């Protein structure tokens, strides 16, 4: 099996793990929050991250992956930013209508495209832009019901979108810049994310729910679902970093909207939630957008691979006869390797916490 085929299989596995684990945790949290009344979302997320870190520490002790320390300031900044983005998303949901919150999540894709275009010079073809437009239109039809605006909620949503986009772009760029795996990055950043939410979580949850997380009555049923949610979160957090590292921030957001559509369908089938023509039409349009996006991404990836394969023999010929290379004007300055180095293409909690 070639390296390209192994990479594709790994990407498919990461995407599948992300979908299954995220849909599972949404259903679990739906029971915990709606049925059992445990509405402390931010505090619960901090527990998720603590359990994830402990699980990875055990995996490190069992030598399932190698610890690779790198720039501590980058790790700390990245971890704290991730924690802040999760808190802001929860505040956005608390101070806005559900419809406006869904619009906030939809805004993450265009914001990510804009940031990558401006700061990383990444180009998105018109076909990709068209497919993303179809996807966002479909998800908007399926999920956005009302758009009640208020100043505080709008500011919180704007900050949530910006911090989420930056954090997801950093997830991808840090893995490539420091040559660390998704597991290594998650292991080192988890403590900072967890502590940020562990400190601010009770305050934010109290602000949003007017309840004290420490005064809540923890029955055996509540404890069971909290433990189950924390265990599933290990897979959610791991798959999130894995998907962003192997693909891109935009692809991860597309996957997030697929999970939203699946959650809507599961809620209708399993929980008998009301379903109308807007939900059905929106999901169908969103699925078409996802299929078109996947197709165009696959085509462009194959084109880049073929271009790279045709350029390699030419580069080797230039190395064999440098005189010909100079005469043709193809000689390049480098750091000693004879070939100009180009930057690798930049491709990115889970925040699909709310159903």
C-alpha positions in Angstrom: 0.0 0.0 0.0 1.4 3.4 -1.0 1.9 6.3 1.4 -1.0 8.2 -0.3 -3.4 5.3 0.2 -2.4 5.0 3.8 -2.9 8.7 4.3 -6.4 8.5 2.7 -7.3 5.6 4.9 -6.1 7.4 8.0 -8.1 10.5 7.0 -11.3 8.5 6.5 -10.7 6.8 9.8 -10.3 10.1 11.6 -13.4 11.6 10.0 -15.5 8.5 10.9 -14.2 8.5 14.5 -15.0 12.2 14.8 -18.6 11.8 13.5 -19.4 8.7 15.6 -18.0 10.1 18.9 -19.4 13.6 18.4 -22.9 12.4 17.7 -22.7 10.0 20.7 -21.6 12.7 23.1 -24.4 15.0 21.9 -27.0 12.4 22.6 -25.4 11.6 26.0 -25.3 15.3 26.9 -28.8 15.8 25.6 -30.0 13.3 28.2 -27.8 14.8 30.9 -28.8 18.4 30.3 -32.4 18.2 29.2 -33.6 15.1 31.1 -31.6 15.2 34.3 -31.3 19.0 34.5 -27.4 19.1 34.7 -27.0 22.4 32.8 -23.4 23.2 33.7 -21.9 22.9 30.2 -18.7 24.8 30.7 -17.8 23.0 33.9 -18.6 19.6 32.3 -16.3 20.5 29.4 -13.4 21.2 31.9 -14.0 17.7 33.3 -13.9 16.3 29.8 -10.5 17.8 29.2 -9.2 16.6 32.6 -10.2 13.0 31.8 -8.7 13.3 28.4 -5.4 14.5 29.8 -5.4 11.6 32.4 -6.2 9.1 29.7 -3.3 10.4 27.5 -1.0 10.3 30.5 -1.8 6.6 31.0 -1.2 6.1 27.2 2.2 7.8 27.5 3.1 5.7 30.5 2.2 2.6 28.4 4.5 4.0 25.7 1.6 4.2 23.2 3.0 7.6 21.9 6.2 9.6 22.4 6.2 12.8 24.4 7.7 15.6 22.3 8.1 18.9 24.1 8.3 22.1 22.0 7.8 25.9 22.5 6.0 26.1 25.9 4.7 29.6 25.1 3.0 28.4 22.0 1.4 25.5 23.9 0.2 27.7 26.7 -1.2 30.4 24.4 -2.9 27.7 22.2 -4.4 25.9 25.2 -5.7 29.1 26.9 -7.2 30.3 23.6 -9.0 27.0 23.0 -10.4 27.2 26.5 -11.6 30.8 26.0 -13.2 30.0 22.7 -15.3 27.2 24.3 -16.4 29.5 27.1 -17.3 32.2 24.6 -19.4 29.8 22.5 -21.3 28.8 25.6 -21.8 32.4 26.6 -23.0 33.1 23.0 -25.6 30.4 23.3 -26.7 31.8 26.7 -27.1 35.4 25.7 -28.6 34.8 22.2 -31.5 32.9 20.7 -30.8 29.4 19.4 -31.3 30.7 15.8 -28.6 33.4 16.3 -26.3 30.9 17.9 -26.6 28.6 14.9 -25.8 31.6 12.6 -22.7 32.1 14.8 -21.6 28.6 14.1 -22.3 29.0 10.3 -20.1 32.2 10.3 -17.0 30.1 11.4 -16.4 28.7 7.9 -16.4 32.1 6.0 -14.3 33.6 8.8 -11.8 30.8 8.5 -11.6 31.1 4.7 -11.0 34.9 5.1 -8.3 34.5 7.7 -6.4 31.8 5.8 -6.7 33.8 2.6 -5.4 37.0 4.3 -2.7 35.7 6.6 -1.6 32.4 5.0 -2.2 33.2 1.3 -4.2 30.1 0.9 -6.4 30.1 -2.3 -9.9 28.6 -2.4 -11.2 27.8 -5.9 -14.6 29.1 -6.9 -15.8 25.5 -7.0 -14.9 25.1 -3.3 -16.5 28.4 -2.5 -19.7 27.4 -4.4 -19.9 24.0 -2.5 -19.4 25.8 0.9 -22.2 28.2 0.0 -24.6 25.3 -0.7 -23.6 23.6 2.5 -24.1 26.8 4.7 -27.4 27.5 3.0 -28.7 24.0 3.8 -27.6 24.0 7.4 -29.1 27.5 7.8 -32.4 26.3 6.4 -32.4 23.3 8.8 -31.3 25.0 12.0 -31.9 28.7 12.0 -35.4 29.5 13.3 -35.2 33.0 14.7 -32.7 35.8 14.7 -33.2 37.9 17.9 -30.4 40.4 18.2 -28.9 42.1 21.2 -25.6 44.1 21.6 -24.0 41.9 24.3 -24.9 38.6 22.5 -23.6 39.9 19.2 -20.3 41.0 20.7 -19.9 37.6 22.4 -20.7 35.8 19.2 -18.2 37.8 17.2 -15.5 37.0 19.8 -16.5 33.4 19.8 -16.2 33.1 16.0 -12.8 34.8 15.9 -11.2 32.8 18.8 -12.6 29.5 17.4 -11.2 30.2 13.9 -7.8 31.2 15.2 -7.6 28.2 17.6 -8.5 25.8 14.8 -6.0 27.3 12.4 -3.4 27.1 15.1 -4.2 23.4 15.7 -3.2 22.7 12.1 -0.2 25.1 11.8 1.4 24.1 15.1 1.3 20.4 14.2 3.0 21.1 10.9 5.5 23.8 12.2 6.8 21.8 15.1 6.2 18.4 13.5 4.1 17.0 16.3 1.2 14.6 16.1 -2.3 15.3 17.1 -1.8 13.2 20.3 1.3 15.0 21.3 -0.3 18.4 20.8 -3.5 17.4 22.7 -1.5 16.0 25.6 0.5 19.2 26.1 -2.3 21.7 25.6 -5.0 19.8 27.5 -3.9 21.0 31.0 -4.1 24.7 30.0 -7.5 24.2 28.3 -8.8 22.3 31.4 -7.5 24.8 33.9 -8.9 27.8 32.0 -12.4 26.2 32.0 -12.1 24.7 35.5 -11.5 28.1 36.9 -14.0 30.1 34.8 -16.6 27.3 34.4 -18.5 27.5 37.7 -18.7 31.3 37.3 -20.0 31.2 33.7 -22.4 28.4 34.4 -23.7 30.3 37.4 -24.1 33.4 35.3 -26.1 31.5 32.6 -28.2 29.2 34.8 -28.5 31.0 38.2 -27.5 27.7 39.8 -24.4 26.5 41.7 -22.7 23.5 40.2 -21.4 22.4 43.6 -24.9 22.6 45.2 -26.4 20.4 42.5 -27.9 17.0 43.7 -25.7 14.3 42.1 -27.8 11.2 41.9 -26.4 7.9 40.7 -28.0 8.4 37.3 -26.4 11.9 36.9 -23.0 10.6 37.9 -23.3 7.7 35.4 -24.1 10.0 32.5 -21.3 12.4 33.6 -18.7 9.6 33.6 -20.1 8.3 30.2 -19.8 11.8 28.7 -16.3 12.2 30.0 -15.2 8.8 28.5 -16.7 9.6 25.1 -15.0 13.1 25.2 -11.6 11.4 25.1 -12.5 10.2 21.6 -14.1 13.5 20.6 -11.0 15.6 21.6 -8.5 13.1 20.1 -10.5 12.9 16.8 -10.8 16.7 16.6 -7.1 17.3 16.7 -6.6 14.3 14.4 -9.0 15.6 11.7 -7.7 19.2 11.8 -4.1 17.9 11.5 -4.9 15.6 8.6 -7.2 17.9 6.6 -7.9 21.6 7.2 -9.9 24.0 9.5 -12.5 24.4 6.8 -12.9 20.6 6.3 -13.3 20.2 10.0 -16.1 22.8 10.1 -17.8 21.0 7.1 -17.6 17.8 9.2 -19.1 19.7 12.1 -22.2 20.7 10.0 -22.5 17.0 8.9 -22.7 16.1 12.6 -25.4 18.7 13.1 -27.5 17.2 10.4 -27.0 13.7 11.8 -27.9 14.9 15.3 -31.2 16.4 13.9 -32.0 13.1 12.3 -31.1 11.1 15.4 -33.2 13.3 17.6 -36.2 12.8 15.3 -35.7 9.0 15.1 -34.7 8.2 18.7 -36.2 11.0 20.7 -39.2 11.8 18.5 -38.4 15.5 18.4 -40.6 17.5 16.0 -39.4 17.5 12.4 -40.8 19.8 9.6 -40.2 20.4 5.9 -37.6 23.0 6.6 -35.4 20.5 8.5 -35.8 17.9 5.7 -35.1 20.4 2.9 -32.1 21.9 4.8 -30.5 18.6 5.5 -30.9 17.5 1.9 -29.3 20.8 0.6 -26.5 20.5 3.2 -25.7 16.9 2.2 -25.5 18.0 -1.4 -23.1 20.7 -0.5 -21.0 18.2 1.5 -20.9 15.8 -1.4 -19.9 18.5 -3.9 -17.2 19.9 -1.5 -15.8 16.4 -1.0 -15.7 15.8 -4.7 -14.0 19.1 -5.6 -11.5 18.6 -2.7 -10.7 15.1 -4.0 -10.2 16.4 -7.6 -8.0 19.3 -6.5 -5.9 16.9 -4.3 -5.3 14.6 -7.2 -4.4 17.5 -9.5 -1.8 18.7 -7.0 -0.4 15.2 -6.6 -0.1 14.8 -10.4 1.6 18.2 -10.7 4.1 17.3 -8.0 4.9 13.9 -9.6 5.6 15.6 -13.0 7.8 18.3 -11.4 10.0 15.8 -9.5 11.7 14.3 -12.6 12.3 17.8 -14.0 14.0 18.8 -10.7 16.2 15.7 -10.8 17.3 16.5 -14.4 18.2 20.0 -13.3 20.4 18.6 -10.5 22.2 16.3 -12.9 23.1 19.1 -15.3 23.3 22.5 -13.5 24.5 24.2 -16.7 21.3 23.4 -18.5 19.3 24.6 -15.4 21.1 28.0 -15.4 20.7 28.4 -19.2 16.9 27.7 -18.9 16.7 30.2 -16.0 15.5 27.6 -13.6 18.3 27.7 -11.1 17.1 28.8 -7.7 18.8 29.9 -4.5 18.3 27.7 -1.5 19.7 26.8 1.9 22.1 24.4 0.4 19.9 21.6 -0.9 19.8 22.8 -4.5 16.0 23.0 -4.5 13.9 25.9 -3.4 11.9 25.0 -0.3 8.2 25.9 -0.2 6.0 26.0 2.8 3.6 23.2 3.3 -0.1 24.0 2.5 -2.0 25.1 5.5 -5.0 22.9 5.9 -8.4 22.4 10.6 -13.8 22.0 21.7 -15.2 20.4 19.2 -17.6 23.0 19.9 -20.6 20.8 18.9 -21.4 20.5 22.5 -24.9 21.7 22.2 -27.4 19.6 20.3 
